Amino acid sequence: LPAKALLKEFQRLDDYLRNPLPEEIDQNCAEDLLVSERKFLDGNRMTLADCNLLPKLNIIKVNASCSWMDLHLFFSDELQPLCYVFLSHPNLW
């Protein structure tokens, strides 16, 4: 359940970043801006909100990459027999 909630929040953040802010939309322009061109949360300048969010996203990125490497090792040919032992005997872990 926490993984689903995290993915839902990532989707909300992605939607927010992709949708243009009201100040990005030019009412006099014939073309509609479909995707935001801003670099940060509130525009093209870094704000306190960005400074608070970016380190947290970096921690998630680092932990996810480590977990991905662990998962890759888990399915490697060298560790497969050992993993089978641990999975077949849950009281070992």
Secondary structure as GFF3:
##gff-version 3
##sequence-region A 1 93
A	DSSP	alpha_helix	2	18	.	.	.	ID=ss1
A	DSSP	three_ten_helix	22	24	.	.	.	ID=ss2
A	DSSP	alpha_helix	48	74	.	.	.	ID=ss3
A	DSSP	alpha_helix	80	88	.	.	.	ID=ss4
A	DSSP	three_ten_helix	90	92	.	.	.	ID=ss5
###
